[in-house]
Amino acid sequence: MSIGVDFQVDADIVFDVDISLDIHRLSGEQLAHSQMRAGGCDAAWLPRGSYVAHALAPRIALEPGRYVANLALWHRDDSTETKAGAAALEFEVSSGSGDGPQFSWQLESRANTPPVSALSWQRGDSDWFYKHFRHAALTITSYLLGDSDLLKGRILDVGCGDGITDLGIALRKRPLEFVGIDPFPDFERLPKILSERGLSPDIIPKNLRFIAADANDIPFPDDHFDVLVSWGSVEHMAGGYAKALQEMRRVLKPDGLLMIAPGLYYSDVGNHMGEFRFAQREPYVHLKRPPEWIREQILLGDIEPLDRCGWEPTMEQHWKFISELNPITVPGFERELRDLGFEPWRVALRTHDRVDYTPELQRYSFVDLAVGELLLSAYNRKHRL
């Protein structure tokens, strides 16, 4: 048994596309319900074009008689699931048996539409673009910022990198203004990154722009932004990040929201060497070995490189990033934020499964070694100090 659904995406991009299918007797009794997402096809986004979805059942599993299939097309608009269309199809079964079919789903592109197989969500969390365009964007906006109305205002990302996460947020939340800053203009590659992943550079909205700028001197006036985001950047700020935090506080409005995720140096992932095989073999190697030894190992280039959407740092660049890391801890970072007048709202700590202490690790605390990730949001209460 197969039911095909043709549909058109007229917008530049839509998110979280789903199709629901309900089969009823003409009397109204429901016999089956299925959704494309639950059936194994999670269409995290689709670009403009034409598509066909197939609901497939291995057997009829319906008694002889007349039935109606009710179909609805859904997508997520901001944080709300929105019905984009509906249809009903009457059909007759001449032979069969059972208590209702169980469907699986397939989604295909029609002619002149980017193939579904080329879209990064097909590869899930192993794909750099997917991790940033969907996972990171939703972690920031929903998990940590609670889909706050402040996201409709002005947003700044300090340390925006390639800009993929910012694009994911800007398209979903449609803020008044979104600015990403970074001293290294990797964001210039964003149009090429999109083209290579079946997306048109035209999806970059006019309210999103990028500036090559330093976090120690943010080029905006006081109290300009409603929301400030900084994920995985403060640990990389050469010479420390105290001035950068002060600048973030300055440009963020009173009662504005900060979302920040600093790399935790003393954890087993905080050394930023997970790609290197020598670090994979020896947990907490950066706390056990001298810097000279680590540099030699890095320059050997024995690595399982991450897919960074085409950017491949040299071994010398790897060493520079690693040697400049700021030694951030959870207690120390909390104290620094509170001293600046930030009031925590949501905090998430991700820990390692287990820490095996060795003699070299005895001088480090349980918390510093065990907590691998800190993500938090906080209100800027600078006017109360």
C-alpha positions as CSV (number, residue, x, y, z in Angstrom):
1,M,0.0,0.0,0.0
2,S,1.4,3.4,-1.0
3,I,0.1,6.9,-0.7
4,G,2.0,9.7,-2.5
5,V,1.9,13.4,-1.4
6,D,3.2,16.1,-3.8
7,F,3.9,19.5,-2.4
8,Q,5.7,22.7,-3.2
9,V,7.9,24.9,-1.0
10,D,7.5,28.5,-2.1
11,A,9.7,30.1,0.6
12,D,13.5,30.2,0.4
13,I,13.6,27.7,3.2
14,V,11.2,26.0,5.6
15,F,12.0,24.1,8.8
16,D,10.8,20.9,10.4
17,V,8.6,19.7,7.6
18,D,6.2,17.0,8.6
19,I,3.2,15.2,7.0
20,S,0.4,13.6,9.0
21,L,-1.7,10.8,7.6
22,D,-5.0,9.6,9.2
23,I,-7.1,6.8,7.7
24,H,-10.8,6.6,8.7
25,R,-13.8,4.6,7.7
26,L,-16.4,6.7,6.0
27,S,-18.3,6.4,9.3
28,G,-15.6,8.4,11.0
29,E,-13.8,5.6,12.9
30,Q,-10.0,6.1,12.8
31,L,-8.0,3.1,11.9
32,A,-4.4,4.4,11.4
33,H,-2.3,7.5,12.2
34,S,1.2,8.1,10.9
35,Q,3.6,11.1,10.7
36,M,6.5,11.4,8.3
37,R,8.9,12.5,11.1
38,A,8.0,9.6,13.4
39,G,8.1,7.3,10.5
40,G,11.9,7.8,10.0
41,C,12.1,10.9,7.8
42,D,13.0,13.9,9.8
43,A,13.1,16.7,7.3
44,A,14.8,19.4,9.4
45,W,14.7,21.9,6.5
46,L,13.8,22.0,2.8
47,P,14.8,24.7,0.3
48,R,12.5,26.2,-2.3
49,G,11.3,23.5,-4.8
50,S,9.0,20.6,-5.5
51,Y,8.8,17.4,-3.5
52,V,7.0,14.1,-3.2
53,A,6.5,12.1,0.0
54,H,5.5,8.4,0.0
55,A,3.8,6.7,2.9
56,L,4.5,3.0,2.4
57,A,2.9,0.0,4.1
58,P,4.1,-3.6,3.5
59,R,0.5,-4.9,3.3
60,I,-3.0,-3.5,2.9
61,A,-4.0,-4.3,6.6
62,L,-7.5,-3.0,5.9
63,E,-10.7,-5.0,5.6
64,P,-12.7,-4.6,2.3
65,G,-14.6,-1.3,2.2
66,R,-14.4,2.4,1.5
67,Y,-12.0,4.7,3.4
68,V,-10.7,8.3,3.5
69,A,-7.1,9.3,4.0
70,N,-6.7,12.8,5.6
71,L,-3.3,14.4,5.0
72,A,-1.9,17.5,6.4
73,L,1.4,19.3,5.7
74,W,3.2,21.0,8.6
75,H,6.3,23.1,9.2
76,R,7.7,25.1,12.1
77,D,7.3,28.9,11.9
78,D,9.6,30.3,14.6
79,S,8.7,28.1,17.6
80,T,5.2,27.2,16.4
81,E,4.1,24.3,14.4
82,T,2.0,25.6,11.5
83,K,-0.3,23.7,9.1
84,A,0.6,24.6,5.6
85,G,-2.0,22.6,3.7
86,A,-4.5,19.7,3.9
87,A,-6.2,17.2,1.6
88,A,-8.6,14.2,1.8
89,L,-8.5,11.2,-0.5
90,E,-11.3,8.6,-0.7
91,F,-10.3,5.0,-1.7
92,E,-11.7,1.5,-1.8
93,V,-10.1,-1.7,-0.6
94,S,-11.5,-4.8,-2.4
95,S,-9.5,-7.4,-0.5
96,G,-7.4,-7.3,2.7
97,S,-7.5,-7.8,6.5
98,G,-6.0,-6.5,9.6
99,D,-6.4,-3.6,12.1
100,G,-4.8,-0.8,10.1
101,P,-1.5,-0.4,8.2
102,Q,1.8,0.7,9.7
103,F,3.6,3.2,7.4
104,S,7.2,4.1,6.7
105,W,8.1,7.2,4.8
106,Q,10.3,8.3,1.9
107,L,10.9,11.9,0.7
108,E,12.2,12.8,-2.7
109,S,12.9,15.9,-4.7
110,R,11.2,16.6,-8.1
111,A,13.1,18.0,-11.1
112,N,14.9,21.3,-10.7
113,T,15.0,21.0,-6.9
114,P,18.1,20.3,-4.8
115,P,18.1,16.5,-4.0
116,V,17.0,15.6,-0.5
117,S,20.0,13.3,-0.3
118,A,22.3,16.3,-0.5
119,L,20.8,18.1,2.5
120,S,23.0,17.9,5.6
121,W,20.3,16.7,8.0
122,Q,20.5,13.3,6.3
123,R,23.9,12.8,8.1
124,G,22.8,14.1,11.5
125,D,25.1,15.1,14.3
126,S,28.2,13.9,12.4
127,D,27.8,16.8,10.0
128,W,29.3,20.2,10.8
129,F,26.6,22.2,9.0
130,Y,23.8,20.3,10.7
131,K,25.3,20.6,14.1
132,H,25.5,24.4,13.8
133,F,22.5,25.2,11.6
134,R,20.0,23.2,13.6
135,H,21.4,21.8,16.8
136,A,23.4,24.8,18.0
137,A,20.7,27.3,16.8
138,L,17.9,25.5,18.7
139,T,20.0,24.9,21.8
140,I,20.6,28.7,22.0
141,T,17.2,29.9,21.1
142,S,14.9,27.3,22.8
143,Y,16.9,25.3,25.3
144,L,18.8,28.2,26.9
145,L,16.9,31.4,25.9
146,G,13.4,29.9,26.1
147,D,12.3,31.4,22.8
148,S,12.3,34.8,24.5
149,D,10.6,37.7,22.8
150,L,14.0,39.5,23.1
151,L,15.1,37.3,20.2
152,K,12.9,39.5,18.0
153,G,15.1,42.5,18.7
154,R,18.8,43.1,18.1
155,I,21.2,40.1,18.5
156,L,25.0,40.1,18.6
157,D,27.2,37.0,18.3
158,V,30.7,37.5,19.7
159,G,33.0,35.0,18.0
160,C,30.6,34.0,15.1
161,G,33.1,31.8,13.2
162,D,31.7,30.7,9.9
163,G,28.3,32.2,10.7
164,I,26.3,29.0,10.2
165,T,24.7,29.1,13.7
166,D,23.8,32.8,13.2
167,L,22.1,32.0,9.9
168,G,20.1,29.2,11.6
169,I,18.9,31.6,14.3
170,A,18.2,34.5,12.0
171,L,16.0,32.5,9.7
172,R,14.1,30.9,12.5
173,K,13.6,34.0,14.8
174,R,13.6,36.8,12.2
175,P,15.1,39.4,14.5
176,L,15.2,43.2,13.8
177,E,19.0,43.0,13.5
178,F,21.6,40.2,13.8
179,V,25.3,41.0,13.8
180,G,28.1,38.4,14.0
181,I,31.6,39.6,14.8
182,D,34.9,37.8,14.7
183,P,38.5,39.0,14.1
184,F,39.0,36.1,11.6
185,P,36.5,36.6,8.7
186,D,35.7,32.9,8.2
187,F,32.1,34.0,7.7
188,E,33.1,35.1,4.2
189,R,32.9,31.5,3.2
190,L,29.2,31.2,4.1
191,P,27.7,31.7,0.6
192,K,30.0,28.9,-0.7
193,I,29.2,26.6,2.2
194,L,25.5,27.0,1.4
195,S,25.9,26.4,-2.3
196,E,27.8,23.1,-1.6
197,R,24.9,21.9,0.6
198,G,22.0,22.4,-1.7
199,L,21.0,25.8,-0.4
200,S,21.0,29.1,-2.2
201,P,23.1,31.9,-0.7
202,D,19.9,34.0,-1.3
203,I,18.5,32.5,2.0
204,I,20.9,34.8,3.9
205,P,18.5,37.5,5.2
206,K,19.1,41.2,5.0
207,N,18.9,41.5,8.7
208,L,22.0,39.4,9.1
209,R,25.5,40.8,8.6
210,F,29.0,40.0,9.7
211,I,31.9,42.3,10.8
212,A,35.6,41.5,11.2
213,A,35.9,43.0,14.7
214,D,37.6,42.3,18.1
215,A,35.6,41.4,21.2
216,N,37.8,43.7,23.2
217,D,36.5,46.6,21.2
218,I,33.0,45.9,20.1
219,P,32.1,48.6,17.5
220,F,28.6,49.4,18.8
221,P,27.2,51.9,21.3
222,D,26.2,51.2,24.9
223,D,22.9,49.3,25.5
224,H,22.4,48.5,21.8
225,F,21.6,44.7,21.8
226,D,18.7,42.8,23.4
227,V,20.5,39.4,23.2
228,L,24.2,38.6,23.1
229,V,25.5,35.1,22.1
230,S,29.0,33.7,22.5
231,W,29.6,30.0,22.1
232,G,33.1,28.6,22.2
233,S,34.9,31.9,21.8
234,V,36.0,33.3,25.1
235,E,38.5,30.4,25.7
236,H,40.2,31.4,22.4
237,M,40.7,35.1,23.2
238,A,44.5,35.6,23.4
239,G,45.6,37.3,26.6
240,G,42.4,36.7,28.4
241,Y,38.7,37.6,28.1
242,A,38.1,40.0,31.0
243,K,37.9,43.0,28.7
244,A,35.6,41.1,26.3
245,L,33.1,40.3,29.0
246,Q,33.1,44.0,30.0
247,E,32.4,44.9,26.4
248,M,29.6,42.4,26.2
249,R,28.1,43.9,29.3
250,R,28.4,47.4,27.9
251,V,26.7,46.8,24.5
252,L,23.9,44.6,26.0
253,K,20.9,46.4,27.2
254,P,19.9,46.4,30.9
255,D,17.8,43.2,31.4
256,G,19.0,41.9,28.1
257,L,19.9,38.3,27.8
258,L,23.4,36.7,27.5
259,M,23.9,33.2,26.2
260,I,27.5,32.0,26.7
261,A,29.3,28.7,26.5
262,P,33.0,28.9,27.4
263,G,35.3,26.0,26.8
264,L,36.4,24.4,30.1
265,Y,40.2,23.9,29.9
266,Y,40.6,21.3,32.6
267,S,38.0,18.8,31.2
268,D,39.0,16.1,28.8
269,V,37.4,18.0,25.9
270,G,38.6,21.4,27.0
271,N,42.0,20.9,25.4
272,H,40.5,21.1,21.9
273,M,42.7,18.2,20.8
274,G,40.0,15.6,20.3
275,E,41.0,15.2,16.6
276,F,44.5,14.1,17.5
277,R,45.1,10.4,18.0
278,F,47.7,10.9,20.8
279,A,45.0,12.8,22.8
280,Q,42.4,10.1,22.1
281,R,44.8,7.5,23.5
282,E,45.6,9.5,26.7
283,P,42.8,11.3,28.5
284,Y,43.7,14.6,30.0
285,V,47.0,14.6,28.1
286,H,47.3,18.4,28.3
287,L,47.4,18.2,32.1
288,K,50.0,15.4,32.1
289,R,52.5,16.3,29.5
290,P,54.7,19.4,29.0
291,P,53.8,21.9,26.3
292,E,56.9,21.1,24.3
293,W,55.9,17.4,24.0
294,I,52.3,18.3,23.0
295,R,53.6,20.7,20.3
296,E,55.8,18.0,18.9
297,Q,52.9,15.6,18.7
298,I,50.6,18.1,17.1
299,L,53.1,19.0,14.4
300,L,53.3,15.3,13.5
301,G,49.8,15.7,12.1
302,D,48.5,12.3,13.3
303,I,44.8,13.5,13.2
304,E,41.3,12.5,12.3
305,P,40.2,15.9,11.0
306,L,36.8,17.3,11.7
307,D,34.6,18.3,8.7
308,R,34.6,22.1,9.2
309,C,32.7,22.7,5.9
310,G,35.9,23.0,3.9
311,W,38.2,24.8,6.4
312,E,41.3,22.8,7.4
313,P,43.7,24.5,9.8
314,T,47.4,23.8,9.5
315,M,49.2,22.0,12.3
316,E,50.8,25.2,13.3
317,Q,47.4,26.9,13.5
318,H,46.2,24.0,15.7
319,W,49.1,24.5,18.1
320,K,48.5,28.3,18.2
321,F,44.8,27.8,19.1
322,I,45.7,25.2,21.8
323,S,48.6,27.2,23.3
324,E,46.5,30.3,23.7
325,L,43.5,28.6,25.5
326,N,42.3,30.4,28.6
327,P,42.2,28.1,31.7
328,I,38.4,28.6,32.4
329,T,36.7,26.7,35.3
330,V,33.0,26.6,36.2
331,P,33.4,28.3,39.7
332,G,35.8,30.9,38.3
333,F,33.6,31.8,35.4
334,E,30.4,32.0,37.5
335,R,32.2,34.4,39.9
336,E,33.3,36.6,37.0
337,L,29.8,36.8,35.5
338,R,28.2,37.6,38.8
339,D,30.8,40.3,39.6
340,L,29.7,42.0,36.3
341,G,26.0,42.0,37.3
342,F,24.9,39.0,35.3
343,E,22.0,37.1,36.9
344,P,21.9,33.4,35.9
345,W,18.7,32.2,34.3
346,R,19.4,28.7,32.8
347,V,22.5,26.6,33.4
348,A,23.4,23.3,31.8
349,L,26.5,21.3,32.9
350,R,27.5,18.2,30.9
351,T,29.8,15.8,32.7
352,H,32.1,13.0,31.7
353,D,31.0,9.5,32.5
354,R,34.0,8.9,34.7
355,V,37.3,10.4,35.6
356,D,40.2,8.1,36.3
357,Y,42.7,9.9,38.5
358,T,46.4,9.4,37.9
359,P,49.3,10.9,40.0
360,E,49.5,13.9,37.6
361,L,45.8,14.7,38.1
362,Q,45.7,14.7,41.9
363,R,46.1,18.5,42.2
364,Y,42.9,19.1,40.1
365,S,39.4,19.2,41.6
366,F,36.6,16.8,40.9
367,V,34.5,19.5,39.3
368,D,37.2,20.9,37.0
369,L,38.0,17.4,35.6
370,A,34.5,16.0,35.4
371,V,32.5,18.9,33.9
372,G,33.1,18.9,30.2
373,E,30.7,21.6,29.1
374,L,29.0,24.7,30.5
375,L,26.1,26.4,28.8
376,L,24.2,29.2,30.4
377,S,21.9,32.2,29.9
378,A,21.8,35.2,32.2
379,Y,20.1,38.5,32.5
380,N,22.3,41.7,32.4
381,R,21.4,43.4,35.7
382,K,24.2,46.1,35.3
383,H,21.7,48.8,36.3
384,R,21.4,47.2,39.8
385,L,25.0,47.4,40.7
